[in-house]
Amino acid sequence: MVLSFRTTLDAMEWEKQCLAEKVPGRLIPLPREISAGCGLAWRMLPEEFEQWQNRLDPARYDQAAAVEQ
């Protein structure tokens, strides 16, 4: 799964929050067409997304998308 962000600042704030709360995943570069224009996305395994989905604020990211590994 990748979570895309509207801005680079949004992505960096997300990373800081996730690291503090021990949310699995990492920030990765993606083509701007996929990552809502900022070029960064948070990558996590689908099962991790399912586990954490209820505790993640969907207003903080642009969209979630499944990608091939």
Gaussian input, Z-matrix of N, CA and C with variables (Angstrom, degrees):
# hf/3-21g

backbone

0 1
 N
 C     1     B1
 C     2     B2     1     A1
 N     3     B3     2     A2     1     D1
 C     4     B4     3     A3     2     D2
 C     5     B5     4     A4     3     D3
 N     6     B6     5     A5     4     D4
 C     7     B7     6     A6     5     D5
 C     8     B8     7     A7     6     D6
 N     9     B9     8     A8     7     D7
 C    10    B10     9     A9     8     D8
 C    11    B11    10    A10     9     D9
 N    12    B12    11    A11    10    D10
 C    13    B13    12    A12    11    D11
 C    14    B14    13    A13    12    D12
 N    15    B15    14    A14    13    D13
 C    16    B16    15    A15    14    D14
 C    17    B17    16    A16    15    D15
 N    18    B18    17    A17    16    D16
 C    19    B19    18    A18    17    D17
 C    20    B20    19    A19    18    D18
 N    21    B21    20    A20    19    D19
 C    22    B22    21    A21    20    D20
 C    23    B23    22    A22    21    D21
 N    24    B24    23    A23    22    D22
 C    25    B25    24    A24    23    D23
 C    26    B26    25    A25    24    D24
 N    27    B27    26    A26    25    D25
 C    28    B28    27    A27    26    D26
 C    29    B29    28    A28    27    D27
 N    30    B30    29    A29    28    D28
 C    31    B31    30    A30    29    D29
 C    32    B32    31    A31    30    D30
 N    33    B33    32    A32    31    D31
 C    34    B34    33    A33    32    D32
 C    35    B35    34    A34    33    D33
 N    36    B36    35    A35    34    D34
 C    37    B37    36    A36    35    D35
 C    38    B38    37    A37    36    D36
 N    39    B39    38    A38    37    D37
 C    40    B40    39    A39    38    D38
 C    41    B41    40    A40    39    D39
 N    42    B42    41    A41    40    D40
 C    43    B43    42    A42    41    D41
 C    44    B44    43    A43    42    D42
 N    45    B45    44    A44    43    D43
 C    46    B46    45    A45    44    D44
 C    47    B47    46    A46    45    D45
 N    48    B48    47    A47    46    D46
 C    49    B49    48    A48    47    D47
 C    50    B50    49    A49    48    D48
 N    51    B51    50    A50    49    D49
 C    52    B52    51    A51    50    D50
 C    53    B53    52    A52    51    D51
 N    54    B54    53    A53    52    D52
 C    55    B55    54    A54    53    D53
 C    56    B56    55    A55    54    D54
 N    57    B57    56    A56    55    D55
 C    58    B58    57    A57    56    D56
 C    59    B59    58    A58    57    D57
 N    60    B60    59    A59    58    D58
 C    61    B61    60    A60    59    D59
 C    62    B62    61    A61    60    D60
 N    63    B63    62    A62    61    D61
 C    64    B64    63    A63    62    D62
 C    65    B65    64    A64    63    D63
 N    66    B66    65    A65    64    D64
 C    67    B67    66    A66    65    D65
 C    68    B68    67    A67    66    D66
 N    69    B69    68    A68    67    D67
 C    70    B70    69    A69    68    D68
 C    71    B71    70    A70    69    D69
 N    72    B72    71    A71    70    D70
 C    73    B73    72    A72    71    D71
 C    74    B74    73    A73    72    D72
 N    75    B75    74    A74    73    D73
 C    76    B76    75    A75    74    D74
 C    77    B77    76    A76    75    D75
 N    78    B78    77    A77    76    D76
 C    79    B79    78    A78    77    D77
 C    80    B80    79    A79    78    D78
 N    81    B81    80    A80    79    D79
 C    82    B82    81    A81    80    D80
 C    83    B83    82    A82    81    D81
 N    84    B84    83    A83    82    D82
 C    85    B85    84    A84    83    D83
 C    86    B86    85    A85    84    D84
 N    87    B87    86    A86    85    D85
 C    88    B88    87    A87    86    D86
 C    89    B89    88    A88    87    D87
 N    90    B90    89    A89    88    D88
 C    91    B91    90    A90    89    D89
 C    92    B92    91    A91    90    D90
 N    93    B93    92    A92    91    D91
 C    94    B94    93    A93    92    D92
 C    95    B95    94    A94    93    D93
 N    96    B96    95    A95    94    D94
 C    97    B97    96    A96    95    D95
 C    98    B98    97    A97    96    D96
 N    99    B99    98    A98    97    D97
 C   100   B100    99    A99    98    D98
 C   101   B101   100   A100    99    D99
 N   102   B102   101   A101   100   D100
 C   103   B103   102   A102   101   D101
 C   104   B104   103   A103   102   D102
 N   105   B105   104   A104   103   D103
 C   106   B106   105   A105   104   D104
 C   107   B107   106   A106   105   D105
 N   108   B108   107   A107   106   D106
 C   109   B109   108   A108   107   D107
 C   110   B110   109   A109   108   D108
 N   111   B111   110   A110   109   D109
 C   112   B112   111   A111   110   D110
 C   113   B113   112   A112   111   D111
 N   114   B114   113   A113   112   D112
 C   115   B115   114   A114   113   D113
 C   116   B116   115   A115   114   D114
 N   117   B117   116   A116   115   D115
 C   118   B118   117   A117   116   D116
 C   119   B119   118   A118   117   D117
 N   120   B120   119   A119   118   D118
 C   121   B121   120   A120   119   D119
 C   122   B122   121   A121   120   D120
 N   123   B123   122   A122   121   D121
 C   124   B124   123   A123   122   D122
 C   125   B125   124   A124   123   D123
 N   126   B126   125   A125   124   D124
 C   127   B127   126   A126   125   D125
 C   128   B128   127   A127   126   D126
 N   129   B129   128   A128   127   D127
 C   130   B130   129   A129   128   D128
 C   131   B131   130   A130   129   D129
 N   132   B132   131   A131   130   D130
 C   133   B133   132   A132   131   D131
 C   134   B134   133   A133   132   D132
 N   135   B135   134   A134   133   D133
 C   136   B136   135   A135   134   D134
 C   137   B137   136   A136   135   D135
 N   138   B138   137   A137   136   D136
 C   139   B139   138   A138   137   D137
 C   140   B140   139   A139   138   D138
 N   141   B141   140   A140   139   D139
 C   142   B142   141   A141   140   D140
 C   143   B143   142   A142   141   D141
 N   144   B144   143   A143   142   D142
 C   145   B145   144   A144   143   D143
 C   146   B146   145   A145   144   D144
 N   147   B147   146   A146   145   D145
 C   148   B148   147   A147   146   D146
 C   149   B149   148   A148   147   D147
 N   150   B150   149   A149   148   D148
 C   151   B151   150   A150   149   D149
 C   152   B152   151   A151   150   D150
 N   153   B153   152   A152   151   D151
 C   154   B154   153   A153   152   D152
 C   155   B155   154   A154   153   D153
 N   156   B156   155   A155   154   D154
 C   157   B157   156   A156   155   D155
 C   158   B158   157   A157   156   D156
 N   159   B159   158   A158   157   D157
 C   160   B160   159   A159   158   D158
 C   161   B161   160   A160   159   D159
 N   162   B162   161   A161   160   D160
 C   163   B163   162   A162   161   D161
 C   164   B164   163   A163   162   D162
 N   165   B165   164   A164   163   D163
 C   166   B166   165   A165   164   D164
 C   167   B167   166   A166   165   D165
 N   168   B168   167   A167   166   D166
 C   169   B169   168   A168   167   D167
 C   170   B170   169   A169   168   D168
 N   171   B171   170   A170   169   D169
 C   172   B172   171   A171   170   D170
 C   173   B173   172   A172   171   D171
 N   174   B174   173   A173   172   D172
 C   175   B175   174   A174   173   D173
 C   176   B176   175   A175   174   D174
 N   177   B177   176   A176   175   D175
 C   178   B178   177   A177   176   D176
 C   179   B179   178   A178   177   D177
 N   180   B180   179   A179   178   D178
 C   181   B181   180   A180   179   D179
 C   182   B182   181   A181   180   D180
 N   183   B183   182   A182   181   D181
 C   184   B184   183   A183   182   D182
 C   185   B185   184   A184   183   D183
 N   186   B186   185   A185   184   D184
 C   187   B187   186   A186   185   D185
 C   188   B188   187   A187   186   D186
 N   189   B189   188   A188   187   D187
 C   190   B190   189   A189   188   D188
 C   191   B191   190   A190   189   D189
 N   192   B192   191   A191   190   D190
 C   193   B193   192   A192   191   D191
 C   194   B194   193   A193   192   D192
 N   195   B195   194   A194   193   D193
 C   196   B196   195   A195   194   D194
 C   197   B197   196   A196   195   D195
 N   198   B198   197   A197   196   D196
 C   199   B199   198   A198   197   D197
 C   200   B200   199   A199   198   D198
 N   201   B201   200   A200   199   D199
 C   202   B202   201   A201   200   D200
 C   203   B203   202   A202   201   D201
 N   204   B204   203   A203   202   D202
 C   205   B205   204   A204   203   D203
 C   206   B206   205   A205   204   D204

   B1=1.4495
   B2=1.5205
   B3=1.3005
   B4=1.4601
   B5=1.5259
   B6=1.3050
   B7=1.4533
   B8=1.5147
   B9=1.3186
   B10=1.4623
   B11=1.5250
   B12=1.3284
   B13=1.4624
   B14=1.5174
   B15=1.3095
   B16=1.4642
   B17=1.5247
   B18=1.3519
   B19=1.4637
   B20=1.5232
   B21=1.3083
   B22=1.4605
   B23=1.5238
   B24=1.3205
   B25=1.4589
   B26=1.5251
   B27=1.3433
   B28=1.4664
   B29=1.5275
   B30=1.3161
   B31=1.4622
   B32=1.5258
   B33=1.3084
   B34=1.4636
   B35=1.5320
   B36=1.3177
   B37=1.4703
   B38=1.5340
   B39=1.3235
   B40=1.4631
   B41=1.5324
   B42=1.3212
   B43=1.4629
   B44=1.5255
   B45=1.3176
   B46=1.4670
   B47=1.5272
   B48=1.3278
   B49=1.4622
   B50=1.5321
   B51=1.3212
   B52=1.4645
   B53=1.5263
   B54=1.3086
   B55=1.4604
   B56=1.5278
   B57=1.3211
   B58=1.4631
   B59=1.5339
   B60=1.3194
   B61=1.4705
   B62=1.5215
   B63=1.3260
   B64=1.4769
   B65=1.5238
   B66=1.3423
   B67=1.4605
   B68=1.5246
   B69=1.3338
   B70=1.4649
   B71=1.5300
   B72=1.3084
   B73=1.4542
   B74=1.5113
   B75=1.3339
   B76=1.4565
   B77=1.5168
   B78=1.3141
   B79=1.4526
   B80=1.5214
   B81=1.3328
   B82=1.4583
   B83=1.5281
   B84=1.3227
   B85=1.4701
   B86=1.5213
   B87=1.3121
   B88=1.4620
   B89=1.5214
   B90=1.3277
   B91=1.4637
   B92=1.5228
   B93=1.3074
   B94=1.4699
   B95=1.5244
   B96=1.3150
   B97=1.4660
   B98=1.5284
   B99=1.3238
   B100=1.4679
   B101=1.5292
   B102=1.3177
   B103=1.4641
   B104=1.5227
   B105=1.3060
   B106=1.4671
   B107=1.5244
   B108=1.3096
   B109=1.4586
   B110=1.5084
   B111=1.3368
   B112=1.4663
   B113=1.5261
   B114=1.3300
   B115=1.4573
   B116=1.5203
   B117=1.3518
   B118=1.4608
   B119=1.5256
   B120=1.3226
   B121=1.4618
   B122=1.5227
   B123=1.3156
   B124=1.4577
   B125=1.5147
   B126=1.3176
   B127=1.4626
   B128=1.5117
   B129=1.3227
   B130=1.4572
   B131=1.5265
   B132=1.3078
   B133=1.4610
   B134=1.5277
   B135=1.3368
   B136=1.4679
   B137=1.5326
   B138=1.3257
   B139=1.4698
   B140=1.5397
   B141=1.3324
   B142=1.4674
   B143=1.5287
   B144=1.3308
   B145=1.4638
   B146=1.5264
   B147=1.3226
   B148=1.4669
   B149=1.5247
   B150=1.3277
   B151=1.4619
   B152=1.5343
   B153=1.3239
   B154=1.4600
   B155=1.5249
   B156=1.3037
   B157=1.4663
   B158=1.5273
   B159=1.3062
   B160=1.4612
   B161=1.5185
   B162=1.3427
   B163=1.4662
   B164=1.5218
   B165=1.3330
   B166=1.4608
   B167=1.5221
   B168=1.3025
   B169=1.4588
   B170=1.5254
   B171=1.3517
   B172=1.4657
   B173=1.5319
   B174=1.3065
   B175=1.4733
   B176=1.5234
   B177=1.3348
   B178=1.4564
   B179=1.5367
   B180=1.3386
   B181=1.4695
   B182=1.5248
   B183=1.3229
   B184=1.4626
   B185=1.5240
   B186=1.3328
   B187=1.4521
   B188=1.5124
   B189=1.3225
   B190=1.4558
   B191=1.5250
   B192=1.3167
   B193=1.4662
   B194=1.5242
   B195=1.3018
   B196=1.4594
   B197=1.5247
   B198=1.3139
   B199=1.4539
   B200=1.5102
   B201=1.3187
   B202=1.4596
   B203=1.5194
   B204=1.3134
   B205=1.4700
   B206=1.5079
   A1=108.51
   A2=115.54
   A3=119.94
   A4=108.45
   A5=115.24
   A6=122.69
   A7=106.42
   A8=116.84
   A9=119.80
   A10=109.79
   A11=115.53
   A12=122.15
   A13=110.03
   A14=115.67
   A15=121.04
   A16=112.10
   A17=116.36
   A18=120.22
   A19=110.36
   A20=115.81
   A21=120.88
   A22=110.37
   A23=116.95
   A24=120.67
   A25=110.90
   A26=117.33
   A27=120.70
   A28=110.45
   A29=117.24
   A30=121.73
   A31=111.16
   A32=117.19
   A33=120.37
   A34=111.48
   A35=117.06
   A36=120.35
   A37=110.06
   A38=116.58
   A39=121.41
   A40=109.80
   A41=116.16
   A42=120.45
   A43=110.38
   A44=117.05
   A45=120.95
   A46=110.61
   A47=116.69
   A48=120.60
   A49=111.23
   A50=116.96
   A51=120.55
   A52=111.64
   A53=116.70
   A54=119.23
   A55=110.49
   A56=117.33
   A57=121.29
   A58=111.59
   A59=116.52
   A60=121.11
   A61=112.86
   A62=117.56
   A63=123.23
   A64=113.03
   A65=116.94
   A66=121.29
   A67=107.31
   A68=118.30
   A69=119.70
   A70=111.65
   A71=114.81
   A72=121.24
   A73=110.85
   A74=114.67
   A75=119.56
   A76=109.27
   A77=115.03
   A78=121.77
   A79=108.69
   A80=117.10
   A81=121.37
   A82=109.45
   A83=117.24
   A84=119.66
   A85=110.01
   A86=115.61
   A87=121.82
   A88=108.59
   A89=117.57
   A90=119.01
   A91=110.39
   A92=116.74
   A93=121.72
   A94=112.86
   A95=118.24
   A96=120.55
   A97=110.95
   A98=116.65
   A99=122.08
   A100=110.63
   A101=117.03
   A102=120.48
   A103=113.89
   A104=118.06
   A105=123.81
   A106=112.83
   A107=117.14
   A108=119.76
   A109=116.77
   A110=119.69
   A111=118.09
   A112=112.12
   A113=118.81
   A114=121.27
   A115=114.73
   A116=117.81
   A117=121.43
   A118=109.76
   A119=116.11
   A120=121.47
   A121=108.41
   A122=116.09
   A123=121.88
   A124=107.41
   A125=116.68
   A126=121.41
   A127=109.16
   A128=115.16
   A129=120.93
   A130=108.53
   A131=115.96
   A132=120.38
   A133=109.86
   A134=117.77
   A135=119.92
   A136=113.25
   A137=116.61
   A138=119.29
   A139=111.39
   A140=116.85
   A141=119.71
   A142=110.19
   A143=116.54
   A144=120.06
   A145=109.83
   A146=117.89
   A147=121.35
   A148=110.86
   A149=116.72
   A150=121.80
   A151=111.31
   A152=117.36
   A153=122.03
   A154=113.91
   A155=118.81
   A156=123.17
   A157=113.16
   A158=118.28
   A159=121.35
   A160=112.74
   A161=117.47
   A162=120.55
   A163=112.91
   A164=117.58
   A165=121.71
   A166=109.37
   A167=116.94
   A168=121.76
   A169=109.15
   A170=118.33
   A171=120.09
   A172=113.49
   A173=117.99
   A174=120.77
   A175=111.56
   A176=117.34
   A177=121.66
   A178=113.02
   A179=117.07
   A180=120.10
   A181=109.60
   A182=115.89
   A183=121.37
   A184=111.25
   A185=116.86
   A186=121.15
   A187=110.93
   A188=116.47
   A189=122.82
   A190=107.26
   A191=116.52
   A192=120.74
   A193=110.04
   A194=115.39
   A195=120.98
   A196=108.61
   A197=117.11
   A198=122.53
   A199=109.47
   A200=115.97
   A201=121.26
   A202=109.73
   A203=115.73
   A204=120.19
   A205=110.29
   D1=143.49
   D2=171.18
   D3=-127.55
   D4=139.48
   D5=175.16
   D6=-108.60
   D7=122.20
   D8=-178.81
   D9=-97.09
   D10=162.89
   D11=-174.90
   D12=-132.10
   D13=151.47
   D14=179.83
   D15=-71.52
   D16=-36.10
   D17=-177.76
   D18=-135.12
   D19=160.31
   D20=176.10
   D21=-63.04
   D22=-38.22
   D23=178.35
   D24=-61.07
   D25=-42.39
   D26=176.69
   D27=-59.18
   D28=-43.43
   D29=-179.65
   D30=-64.31
   D31=-41.63
   D32=-178.92
   D33=-70.29
   D34=-36.47
   D35=175.93
   D36=-66.34
   D37=-40.20
   D38=177.33
   D39=-59.75
   D40=-47.23
   D41=-179.86
   D42=-58.13
   D43=-45.71
   D44=-179.38
   D45=-60.25
   D46=-45.20
   D47=179.88
   D48=-64.99
   D49=-43.66
   D50=-178.96
   D51=-64.22
   D52=-41.21
   D53=178.58
   D54=-63.79
   D55=-40.12
   D56=-179.94
   D57=-66.74
   D58=-35.27
   D59=-177.72
   D60=-95.82
   D61=4.41
   D62=178.36
   D63=63.18
   D64=33.06
   D65=174.81
   D66=-75.47
   D67=127.79
   D68=-178.67
   D69=-68.49
   D70=151.97
   D71=177.04
   D72=128.51
   D73=-176.69
   D74=178.63
   D75=-158.88
   D76=157.97
   D77=177.89
   D78=-81.34
   D79=131.50
   D80=-179.26
   D81=-132.13
   D82=153.23
   D83=173.92
   D84=-80.00
   D85=141.47
   D86=176.43
   D87=-139.22
   D88=157.54
   D89=174.37
   D90=-57.15
   D91=142.93
   D92=-176.70
   D93=-60.29
   D94=-26.72
   D95=178.22
   D96=-64.58
   D97=-30.84
   D98=-178.20
   D99=-89.78
   D100=-33.82
   D101=-169.74
   D102=-102.74
   D103=32.89
   D104=174.05
   D105=58.69
   D106=24.98
   D107=173.05
   D108=97.64
   D109=-18.70
   D110=-176.24
   D111=-89.96
   D112=-19.07
   D113=177.59
   D114=86.68
   D115=4.66
   D116=178.69
   D117=-128.65
   D118=149.80
   D119=176.47
   D120=-148.10
   D121=154.55
   D122=175.45
   D123=-94.18
   D124=124.50
   D125=-178.02
   D126=-106.77
   D127=133.47
   D128=174.36
   D129=-149.61
   D130=158.37
   D131=179.11
   D132=-68.60
   D133=148.60
   D134=-179.10
   D135=-55.11
   D136=-39.63
   D137=-179.75
   D138=-68.55
   D139=-32.00
   D140=175.28
   D141=-68.67
   D142=-40.35
   D143=178.00
   D144=-61.50
   D145=-44.82
   D146=178.60
   D147=-59.15
   D148=-41.93
   D149=-178.81
   D150=-66.33
   D151=-39.54
   D152=-173.98
   D153=-97.57
   D154=-10.28
   D155=-171.88
   D156=-51.76
   D157=-42.15
   D158=-178.23
   D159=-69.91
   D160=-18.81
   D161=-179.42
   D162=-101.85
   D163=-3.09
   D164=178.58
   D165=-94.62
   D166=138.36
   D167=179.75
   D168=-86.66
   D169=108.52
   D170=-177.16
   D171=-65.87
   D172=-15.42
   D173=176.75
   D174=-73.06
   D175=-15.84
   D176=-176.97
   D177=-86.53
   D178=-18.05
   D179=176.93
   D180=-122.85
   D181=161.38
   D182=-176.35
   D183=-75.23
   D184=-54.31
   D185=178.84
   D186=-161.24
   D187=161.61
   D188=175.75
   D189=-111.08
   D190=137.15
   D191=-179.97
   D192=-140.62
   D193=140.36
   D194=174.60
   D195=-80.65
   D196=136.57
   D197=178.12
   D198=-129.99
   D199=155.56
   D200=176.77
   D201=-72.55
   D202=145.38
   D203=178.74
   D204=-90.24

